[in-house]
Amino acid sequence: MKKPILDTVPTNGRVVVAMSGGVDSSVTAALLAEEGYEVVGVTLQLYDHGASLHKKGACCAGQDIEDAVKVADKIGISHYVLNYENQFRDEVIDVFADSYIRGETPIPCVLCNQTVKFRDLLGVARDLGADALATGHYIRRVQGKNGLGLFRAIDEKKDQSYFLFATTPDQLEFLRFPLGELTKEETRKLAERYELPVAAKPDSQDICFVPQGRYSDVVLKRRPDAAQVGDIVDIHGNVLGQHKGVIHYTVGQRRGLNLDSAGEALYVLKIEPNSKKLIVGPKEALKTKLITLSDVNWLGDKILVGKTIECEVKVRSMRPPVAAALKMLEKSKAEVELAVSEIGVSPGQACVFYEGDRVLGGGWINRENANT
């Protein structure tokens, strides 16, 4: 008897597939349908699609919803479009805007996975009597001797584990990731073999709801009073100039400061939203070795509070993991000491823990981090 692609789900079982209208989720649906699963496609309309109807690289709006409908029709599966604009606005876009106002660098893709996708959509899948919710994420779900684990994808370039660190153990029980063992090239070839109308569609780029990549436009639309001018000061408190609003800057940024620095390159070291100050300094001052985290999600084996473990961590999605010592201070708080200082560790970003390819969990970087 043929082994089912989805472990513990019989090949005639019902599987809800989150279909964004892109290549990856479309191939996921087609692959499972071919294997004999009863596939139900669900697409979430997440934001106003008028302005982004034909935006290249977007998802979950306009043309992308049309593409998901076409794919579902092509492979002959049931398909539903659910309007989640209000939830997405309240729990992702507004949180994104408020995070920038606080001087942070948010990651809305993680918030989206935490809320409307892995919480709300998972609930929809259960209501539909599904045995599992499958997505087109590049990550692996592996059953080990101590239980389920989340592992990096085979395709290192497409691995999305950084954005999925907040997946809970309960959610992991119900989720499946069929593309985790494939490369992007293999996925494209499957799209061509299934003759999917999105086979040549480009990958999503940047943040789906941010037009032309201008984050400040979204913040100003949601929070019109956010752009207030303030001082740019050096590490000694000397005023060097003025900025046009802290929402236009992130920690580590160099461009857009418009300062005469006598030849020395200056970077944003810290953002103080209450005083509306940008603290700038040399690149060397961006180095951080000790990081404190909140809202930690743990996916590894049992860990004791107060115990320090050696692991690797990522403080940005595009950076490689680096050696670190992780200490759980309490259930949801942790401290990470990097073996080598990192540049540009920013509040609002995530620090994700790894043991080899296994994702141990992660947490949100706090504002109170020492530069050493």
Secondary structure, 3 states (H helix, E strand, C coil): CCCCCCCCCCCCCEEEEECCCCHHHHHHHHHHHHCCCEEEEEEEECCCCCCCCCCCCCCCCCHHHHHHHHHHHHHCCEEEEEECHHHHHHHHHHHHHHHHHCCCCCCHHHHHHHHHHHHHHHHHHHHCCCCEEECCCCEEEEEECCEEEEEECCCCCCCCHHHHCCCCHHHHHHEECHHHHCCHHHHHHHHHHCCCCCCCCCCCCCCCCCHHHCHHHHHHHHCCCCCCCEEEECCCCCEEEEECCHHHCCCCCCCCCCCCCCCCCCEEEEEECCCCEEEEECHHHHEEEEEEEEEEEECCCCCCCCCEEEEEEECCCCCCCEEEEEEEEECCEEEEEEEEEEECCCCCCEEEEEECCEEEEEEEECCCCECC
